[in-house]
Amino acid sequence: MAESRNHLFFECPYSWNVWTEIAAKCNLSPNQSWDQILLDLQALRCCRPQKLLSILACQCVIYLLWTERNNRLHRQIFRPPDSVTSSVSGTIRSKIAALRDQPPRLSSSMFAIWLA
């Protein structure tokens, strides 16, 4: 299979597995179409914490899948999807915790959604 953005994000079963797990934690309906995911995120009509969490989650998934792809390609290091999902979850928790200096209600609401 030729590598493409659409395959890597999220037509590939590996990346789809990670995305569906994370999307579920954000109360998002996962989609395999890159363009549709972007449209869905832009069109979100929900509270600010939910929207920010959804965008953050998508960014983290993309970043960590790209890192996994590079590790496989250049270092021959392979991790199972649940390991990447765990890394995404940890990164999101860290990012939300870093928002504590912002309005605390925002980060508290984001944590509540993430941990629900």
C-alpha positions as CSV (number, residue, x, y, z in Angstrom):
1,M,0.0,0.0,0.0
2,A,1.4,3.4,-1.0
3,E,1.7,5.8,1.9
4,S,-0.6,8.8,1.9
5,R,-2.0,11.2,4.4
6,N,-5.4,9.6,4.1
7,H,-4.0,6.1,4.6
8,L,-1.9,7.1,7.6
9,F,-4.7,9.3,9.1
10,F,-7.1,7.2,9.5
11,E,-7.8,4.6,6.8
12,C,-5.0,2.3,8.1
13,P,-6.4,-0.2,10.6
14,Y,-3.6,0.6,13.1
15,S,-4.3,4.4,13.1
16,W,-8.1,3.8,13.0
17,N,-7.8,1.7,16.2
18,V,-6.0,4.5,18.0
19,W,-8.4,7.2,16.7
20,T,-11.6,5.3,17.6
21,E,-10.4,4.8,21.2
22,I,-9.5,8.5,21.6
23,A,-12.5,9.9,19.8
24,A,-14.8,7.9,22.1
25,K,-13.2,9.5,25.2
26,C,-14.0,12.9,23.6
27,N,-17.6,11.9,22.8
28,L,-16.8,12.2,19.1
29,S,-18.1,10.1,16.3
30,P,-14.9,8.8,14.6
31,N,-14.6,9.2,10.9
32,Q,-11.9,7.8,8.6
33,S,-11.9,10.7,6.2
34,W,-9.3,13.3,6.9
35,D,-11.4,16.0,5.2
36,Q,-14.5,15.0,7.1
37,I,-12.6,15.0,10.5
38,L,-11.5,18.6,9.9
39,L,-15.0,19.6,8.9
40,D,-16.4,17.9,12.0
41,L,-14.0,19.6,14.3
42,Q,-14.7,23.0,12.8
43,A,-18.5,22.4,13.0
44,L,-18.5,21.3,16.7
45,R,-21.3,22.9,18.6
46,C,-20.6,22.2,22.1
47,C,-19.1,23.8,25.2
48,R,-15.7,25.3,25.0
49,P,-13.9,22.6,27.1
50,Q,-15.4,19.9,25.0
51,K,-14.3,21.6,21.8
52,L,-10.8,22.3,23.0
53,L,-10.4,18.8,24.3
54,S,-11.6,17.3,20.9
55,I,-9.1,19.5,19.0
56,L,-6.3,18.7,21.4
57,A,-7.1,14.9,21.2
58,C,-7.0,15.0,17.4
59,Q,-3.7,16.9,17.4
60,C,-2.1,14.4,19.9
61,V,-3.3,11.4,17.8
62,I,-1.9,12.9,14.6
63,Y,1.5,13.8,16.3
64,L,1.9,10.4,18.0
65,L,0.9,8.4,14.9
66,W,3.4,10.4,12.9
67,T,6.1,9.7,15.5
68,E,5.2,6.0,15.5
69,R,5.4,6.0,11.7
70,N,8.9,7.6,11.8
71,N,10.1,5.2,14.5
72,R,9.0,2.3,12.4
73,L,10.5,3.6,9.2
74,H,13.8,5.0,10.6
75,R,14.5,3.1,13.8
76,Q,12.7,-0.3,13.3
77,I,10.8,0.3,16.6
78,F,7.3,-1.0,16.5
79,R,4.6,-0.4,19.2
80,P,1.1,-1.9,19.3
81,P,-1.8,0.5,18.9
82,D,-2.8,0.3,22.6
83,S,0.7,1.6,23.5
84,V,0.2,4.6,21.2
85,T,-3.3,5.1,22.6
86,S,-1.8,5.1,26.1
87,S,0.8,7.7,25.1
88,V,-1.9,9.9,23.6
89,S,-3.9,9.7,26.8
90,G,-0.9,10.6,28.9
91,T,0.0,13.5,26.6
92,I,-3.6,14.8,26.8
93,R,-3.6,14.6,30.6
94,S,-0.3,16.5,30.7
95,K,-1.5,19.2,28.4
96,I,-4.7,19.7,30.4
97,A,-2.7,19.9,33.6
98,A,-0.5,22.6,32.0
99,L,-3.7,24.7,31.5
100,R,-4.2,24.9,35.3
101,D,-2.7,28.5,35.2
102,Q,-5.4,29.5,32.8
103,P,-9.0,29.7,34.2
104,P,-9.0,26.7,36.4
105,R,-12.6,25.9,35.5
106,L,-11.5,25.3,31.9
107,S,-8.9,22.6,32.8
108,S,-11.2,21.1,35.4
109,S,-14.0,20.8,32.9
110,M,-11.6,19.3,30.3
111,F,-10.4,16.7,32.9
112,A,-14.0,15.8,33.8
113,I,-14.8,15.1,30.2
114,W,-11.6,13.2,29.6
115,L,-12.0,11.0,32.7
116,A,-15.7,10.4,32.3
